Amino acid sequence: MAHTLGMRVVAEGVETTEQRDWLVEERCDLAQGWLYARAMDAESFIATLRSQQQVVTGVRAVPGADRSSHNTAPCVSD
């Protein structure tokens, strides 16, 4: 429904590859959670980004995602 309304879908709290795979199948646009990284202070975050710069620059855009829009909807499952 969110995509129909022109919104991007963001999943929070993704902890397992099974959750990630389900979100991909359901066309979730963005995700965050412990699967990707534990909580960290700003200095650690910057160091992590710098160490993974090639990985980050290799991320492909989600087809149909409107990068100028800040409209998002949460993606939740039972």
N, CA, C and O atoms as a GROMACS GRO file, in nm:
protein
  312
    1MET      N    1   0.082  -0.119   0.000
    1MET     CA    2   0.000   0.000   0.000
    1MET      C    3   0.087   0.126   0.000
    1MET      O    4   0.055   0.223  -0.069
    2ALA      N    5   0.196   0.125   0.076
    2ALA     CA    6   0.282   0.243   0.085
    2ALA      C    7   0.336   0.282  -0.053
    2ALA      O    8   0.339   0.401  -0.086
    3HIS      N    9   0.379   0.184  -0.132
    3HIS     CA   10   0.432   0.215  -0.264
    3HIS      C   11   0.324   0.278  -0.352
    3HIS      O   12   0.353   0.368  -0.430
    4THR      N   13   0.201   0.230  -0.340
    4THR     CA   14   0.090   0.286  -0.416
    4THR      C   15   0.068   0.433  -0.382
    4THR      O   16   0.026   0.511  -0.467
    5LEU      N   17   0.096   0.470  -0.257
    5LEU     CA   18   0.080   0.607  -0.211
    5LEU      C   19   0.204   0.692  -0.236
    5LEU      O   20   0.210   0.807  -0.194
    6GLY      N   21   0.304   0.635  -0.305
    6GLY     CA   22   0.426   0.709  -0.336
    6GLY      C   23   0.522   0.720  -0.220
    6GLY      O   24   0.606   0.809  -0.215
    7MET      N   25   0.509   0.627  -0.125
    7MET     CA   26   0.596   0.629  -0.008
    7MET      C   27   0.699   0.518  -0.016
    7MET      O   28   0.676   0.416  -0.082
    8ARG      N   29   0.813   0.538   0.050
    8ARG     CA   30   0.912   0.432   0.064
    8ARG      C   31   0.885   0.359   0.194
    8ARG      O   32   0.832   0.417   0.289
    9VAL      N   33   0.920   0.232   0.198
    9VAL     CA   34   0.896   0.148   0.315
    9VAL      C   35   1.028   0.125   0.388
    9VAL      O   36   1.127   0.085   0.327
   10VAL      N   37   1.028   0.151   0.520
   10VAL     CA   38   1.147   0.134   0.603
   10VAL      C   39   1.119   0.031   0.711
   10VAL      O   40   1.022   0.044   0.786
   11ALA      N   41   1.204  -0.070   0.720
   11ALA     CA   42   1.192  -0.170   0.825
   11ALA      C   43   1.296  -0.141   0.933
   11ALA      O   44   1.412  -0.116   0.902
   12GLU      N   45   1.253  -0.144   1.057
   12GLU     CA   46   1.344  -0.122   1.168
   12GLU      C   47   1.352  -0.248   1.252
   12GLU      O   48   1.256  -0.323   1.263
   13GLY      N   49   1.468  -0.270   1.311
   13GLY     CA   50   1.484  -0.385   1.399
   13GLY      C   51   1.510  -0.516   1.329
   13GLY      O   52   1.476  -0.622   1.382
   14VAL      N   53   1.568  -0.512   1.211
   14VAL     CA   54   1.598  -0.634   1.136
   14VAL      C   55   1.716  -0.704   1.202
   14VAL      O   56   1.825  -0.647   1.212
   15GLU      N   57   1.695  -0.827   1.248
   15GLU     CA   58   1.799  -0.899   1.322
   15GLU      C   59   1.846  -1.028   1.255
   15GLU      O   60   1.954  -1.077   1.287
   16THR      N   61   1.767  -1.083   1.164
   16THR     CA   62   1.803  -1.212   1.104
   16THR      C   63   1.800  -1.206   0.951
   16THR      O   64   1.735  -1.119   0.893
   17THR      N   65   1.872  -1.299   0.889
   17THR     CA   66   1.869  -1.306   0.743
   17THR      C   67   1.730  -1.346   0.693
   17THR      O   68   1.690  -1.307   0.584
   18GLU      N   69   1.659  -1.423   0.773
   18GLU     CA   70   1.522  -1.461   0.735
   18GLU      C   71   1.432  -1.338   0.728
   18GLU      O   72   1.352  -1.325   0.636
   19GLN      N   73   1.445  -1.248   0.824
   19GLN     CA   74   1.367  -1.123   0.821
   19GLN      C   75   1.406  -1.040   0.700
   19GLN      O   76   1.319  -0.988   0.630
   20ARG      N   77   1.536  -1.029   0.674
   20ARG     CA   78   1.584  -0.952   0.560
   20ARG      C   79   1.529  -1.009   0.430
   20ARG      O   80   1.480  -0.934   0.345
   21ASP      N   81   1.536  -1.142   0.414
   21ASP     CA   82   1.488  -1.205   0.292
   21ASP      C   83   1.339  -1.180   0.271
   21ASP      O   84   1.294  -1.156   0.159
   22TRP      N   85   1.261  -1.188   0.380
   22TRP     CA   86   1.117  -1.162   0.370
   22TRP      C   87   1.092  -1.018   0.327
   22TRP      O   88   1.006  -0.991   0.243
   23LEU      N   89   1.168  -0.925   0.385
   23LEU     CA   90   1.152  -0.784   0.351
   23LEU      C   91   1.186  -0.757   0.204
   23LEU      O   92   1.120  -0.678   0.138
   24VAL      N   93   1.289  -0.824   0.154
   24VAL     CA   94   1.326  -0.810   0.013
   24VAL      C   95   1.212  -0.862  -0.075
   24VAL      O   96   1.174  -0.797  -0.172
   25GLU      N   97   1.157  -0.978  -0.040
   25GLU     CA   98   1.044  -1.034  -0.116
   25GLU      C   99   0.924  -0.940  -0.116
   25GLU      O  100   0.849  -0.934  -0.214
   26GLU      N  101   0.904  -0.869  -0.006
   26GLU     CA  102   0.789  -0.778   0.007
   26GLU      C  103   0.818  -0.638  -0.046
   26GLU      O  104   0.737  -0.547  -0.031
   27ARG      N  105   0.935  -0.622  -0.109
   27ARG     CA  106   0.974  -0.496  -0.173
   27ARG      C  107   0.997  -0.381  -0.074
   27ARG      O  108   0.970  -0.265  -0.106
   28CYS      N  109   1.047  -0.413   0.044
   28CYS     CA  110   1.082  -0.311   0.142
   28CYS      C  111   1.201  -0.233   0.088
   28CYS      O  112   1.298  -0.293   0.042
   29ASP      N  113   1.196  -0.100   0.094
   29ASP     CA  114   1.299  -0.016   0.033
   29ASP      C  115   1.426  -0.003   0.118
   29ASP      O  116   1.537  -0.007   0.065
   30LEU      N  117   1.409   0.012   0.246
   30LEU     CA  118   1.522   0.035   0.336
   30LEU      C  119   1.504  -0.047   0.463
   30LEU      O  120   1.392  -0.080   0.502
   31ALA      N  121   1.616  -0.081   0.526
   31ALA     CA  122   1.608  -0.156   0.651
   31ALA      C  123   1.725  -0.118   0.740
   31ALA      O  124   1.831  -0.078   0.693
   32GLN      N  125   1.703  -0.130   0.869
   32GLN     CA  126   1.810  -0.110   0.965
   32GLN      C  127   1.791  -0.207   1.079
   32GLN      O  128   1.680  -0.257   1.102
   33GLY      N  129   1.897  -0.234   1.148
   33GLY     CA  130   1.888  -0.325   1.261
   33GLY      C  131   2.020  -0.395   1.287
   33GLY      O  132   2.119  -0.371   1.217
   34TRP      N  133   2.021  -0.479   1.387
   34TRP     CA  134   2.143  -0.547   1.431
   34TRP      C  135   2.202  -0.638   1.326
   34TRP      O  136   2.321  -0.668   1.332
   35LEU      N  137   2.124  -0.683   1.229
   35LEU     CA  138   2.180  -0.764   1.121
   35LEU      C  139   2.289  -0.685   1.047
   35LEU      O  140   2.388  -0.743   1.003
   36TYR      N  141   2.270  -0.556   1.034
   36TYR     CA  142   2.361  -0.471   0.960
   36TYR      C  143   2.470  -0.411   1.048
   36TYR      O  144   2.585  -0.403   1.006
   37ALA      N  145   2.434  -0.367   1.169
   37ALA     CA  146   2.532  -0.308   1.261
   37ALA      C  147   2.469  -0.287   1.398
   37ALA      O  148   2.350  -0.256   1.409
   38ARG      N  149   2.549  -0.304   1.500
   38ARG     CA  150   2.508  -0.275   1.636
   38ARG      C  151   2.509  -0.124   1.656
   38ARG      O  152   2.571  -0.051   1.579
   39ALA      N  153   2.440  -0.077   1.758
   39ALA     CA  154   2.442   0.065   1.792
   39ALA      C  155   2.586   0.108   1.820
   39ALA      O  156   2.663   0.033   1.881
   40MET      N  157   2.622   0.228   1.777
   40MET     CA  158   2.758   0.277   1.798
   40MET      C  159   2.758   0.429   1.810
   40MET      O  160   2.665   0.496   1.766
   41ASP      N  161   2.865   0.481   1.870
   41ASP     CA  162   2.877   0.626   1.882
   41ASP      C  163   2.916   0.685   1.746
   41ASP      O  164   2.951   0.611   1.654
   42ALA      N  165   2.908   0.817   1.735
   42ALA     CA  166   2.932   0.884   1.607
   42ALA      C  167   3.072   0.856   1.553
   42ALA      O  168   3.089   0.834   1.433
   43GLU      N  169   3.173   0.857   1.639
   43GLU     CA  170   3.310   0.834   1.595
   43GLU      C  171   3.326   0.694   1.534
   43GLU      O  172   3.391   0.677   1.431
   44SER      N  173   3.267   0.594   1.599
   44SER     CA  174   3.273   0.457   1.548
   44SER      C  175   3.197   0.445   1.416
   44SER      O  176   3.239   0.373   1.326
   45PHE      N  177   3.084   0.516   1.405
   45PHE     CA  178   3.004   0.514   1.283
   45PHE      C  179   3.085   0.569   1.165
   45PHE      O  180   3.085   0.510   1.057
   46ILE      N  181   3.152   0.680   1.186
   46ILE     CA  182   3.233   0.740   1.080
   46ILE      C  183   3.346   0.645   1.040
   46ILE      O  184   3.371   0.627   0.921
   47ALA      N  185   3.412   0.585   1.137
   47ALA     CA  186   3.520   0.489   1.107
   47ALA      C  187   3.467   0.371   1.028
   47ALA      O  188   3.533   0.323   0.936
   48THR      N  189   3.349   0.322   1.064
   48THR     CA  190   3.289   0.210   0.992
   48THR      C  191   3.258   0.248   0.849
   48THR      O  192   3.286   0.171   0.757
   49LEU      N  193   3.200   0.366   0.828
   49LEU     CA  194   3.170   0.411   0.692
   49LEU      C  195   3.296   0.422   0.608
   49LEU      O  196   3.299   0.381   0.492
   50ARG      N  197   3.400   0.477   0.667
   50ARG     CA  198   3.526   0.491   0.592
   50ARG      C  199   3.585   0.356   0.557
   50ARG      O  200   3.639   0.339   0.447
   51SER      N  201   3.577   0.260   0.647
   51SER     CA  202   3.634   0.128   0.620
   51SER      C  203   3.553   0.049   0.517
   51SER      O  204   3.605  -0.043   0.454
   52GLN      N  205   3.428   0.085   0.501
   52GLN     CA  206   3.341   0.014   0.407
   52GLN      C  207   3.304   0.101   0.288
   52GLN      O  208   3.204   0.074   0.222
   53GLN      N  209   3.383   0.201   0.259
   53GLN     CA  210   3.350   0.297   0.154
   53GLN      C  211   3.321   0.229   0.021
   53GLN      O  212   3.225   0.267  -0.047
   54GLN      N  213   3.400   0.131  -0.019
   54GLN     CA  214   3.376   0.064  -0.147
   54GLN      C  215   3.244  -0.011  -0.145
   54GLN      O  216   3.175  -0.016  -0.247
   55VAL      N  217   3.208  -0.070  -0.032
   55VAL     CA  218   3.081  -0.142  -0.022
   55VAL      C  219   2.966  -0.043  -0.035
   55VAL      O  220   2.871  -0.067  -0.109
   56VAL      N  221   2.976   0.068   0.037
   56VAL     CA  222   2.868   0.168   0.036
   56VAL      C  223   2.851   0.228  -0.103
   56VAL      O  224   2.738   0.246  -0.148
   57THR      N  225   2.962   0.260  -0.172
   57THR     CA  226   2.950   0.321  -0.304
   57THR      C  227   2.899   0.222  -0.408
   57THR      O  228   2.857   0.262  -0.516
   58GLY      N  229   2.902   0.092  -0.376
   58GLY     CA  230   2.854  -0.008  -0.469
   58GLY      C  231   2.707  -0.040  -0.454
   58GLY      O  232   2.655  -0.125  -0.527
   59VAL      N  233   2.637   0.027  -0.361
   59VAL     CA  234   2.495   0.001  -0.339
   59VAL      C  235   2.415   0.054  -0.458
   59VAL      O  236   2.434   0.167  -0.502
   60ARG      N  237   2.326  -0.030  -0.508
   60ARG     CA  238   2.242   0.011  -0.621
   60ARG      C  239   2.114   0.077  -0.571
   60ARG      O  240   2.063   0.040  -0.465
   61ALA      N  241   2.064   0.171  -0.644
   61ALA     CA  242   1.938   0.236  -0.609
   61ALA      C  243   1.824   0.138  -0.626
   61ALA      O  244   1.828   0.050  -0.712
   62VAL      N  245   1.722   0.154  -0.543
   62VAL     CA  246   1.603   0.070  -0.553
   62VAL      C  247   1.520   0.120  -0.671
   62VAL      O  248   1.485   0.238  -0.675
   63PRO      N  249   1.489   0.034  -0.768
   63PRO     CA  250   1.410   0.078  -0.884
   63PRO      C  251   1.278   0.138  -0.839
   63PRO      O  252   1.206   0.080  -0.758
   64GLY      N  253   1.247   0.256  -0.893
   64GLY     CA  254   1.120   0.320  -0.863
   64GLY      C  255   1.120   0.403  -0.736
   64GLY      O  256   1.021   0.469  -0.706
   65ALA      N  257   1.230   0.400  -0.660
   65ALA     CA  258   1.234   0.480  -0.536
   65ALA      C  259   1.258   0.625  -0.571
   65ALA      O  260   1.348   0.657  -0.648
   66ASP      N  261   1.179   0.711  -0.516
   66ASP     CA  262   1.191   0.855  -0.539
   66ASP      C  263   1.286   0.911  -0.434
   66ASP      O  264   1.246   0.931  -0.319
   67ARG      N  265   1.408   0.937  -0.471
   67ARG     CA  266   1.510   0.983  -0.376
   67ARG      C  267   1.482   1.124  -0.325
   67ARG      O  268   1.537   1.162  -0.222
   68SER      N  269   1.400   1.202  -0.393
   68SER     CA  270   1.372   1.338  -0.347
   68SER      C  271   1.262   1.341  -0.242
   68SER      O  272   1.242   1.444  -0.178
   69SER      N  273   1.192   1.234  -0.225
   69SER     CA  274   1.080   1.230  -0.132
   69SER      C  275   1.124   1.178   0.004
   69SER      O  276   1.207   1.087   0.012
   70HIS      N  277   1.069   1.234   0.107
   70HIS     CA  278   1.098   1.187   0.242
   70HIS      C  279   0.979   1.110   0.299
   70HIS      O  280   0.977   1.080   0.419
   71ASN      N  281   0.883   1.077   0.217
   71ASN     CA  282   0.767   1.000   0.262
   71ASN      C  283   0.809   0.855   0.284
   71ASN      O  284   0.860   0.790   0.193
   72THR      N  285   0.787   0.805   0.404
   72THR     CA  286   0.819   0.667   0.434
   72THR      C  287   0.705   0.605   0.514
   72THR      O  288   0.627   0.675   0.578
   73ALA      N  289   0.698   0.475   0.510
   73ALA     CA  290   0.600   0.402   0.589
   73ALA      C  291   0.672   0.283   0.654
   73ALA      O  292   0.755   0.219   0.588
   74PRO      N  293   0.641   0.252   0.777
   74PRO     CA  294   0.708   0.138   0.839
   74PRO      C  295   0.662   0.006   0.778
   74PRO      O  296   0.548  -0.006   0.733
   75CYS      N  297   0.751  -0.090   0.776
   75CYS     CA  298   0.720  -0.223   0.726
   75CYS      C  299   0.718  -0.316   0.847
   75CYS      O  300   0.823  -0.340   0.908
   76VAL      N  301   0.604  -0.368   0.882
   76VAL     CA  302   0.593  -0.451   1.001
   76VAL      C  303   0.533  -0.586   0.967
   76VAL      O  304   0.458  -0.600   0.870
   77SER      N  305   0.568  -0.686   1.046
   77SER     CA  306   0.515  -0.820   1.027
   77SER      C  307   0.481  -0.878   1.163
   77SER      O  308   0.540  -0.839   1.264
   78ASP      N  309   0.387  -0.972   1.166
   78ASP     CA  310   0.349  -1.034   1.293
   78ASP      C  311   0.461  -1.114   1.352
   78ASP      O  312   0.446  -1.173   1.459
   0.00000   0.00000   0.00000
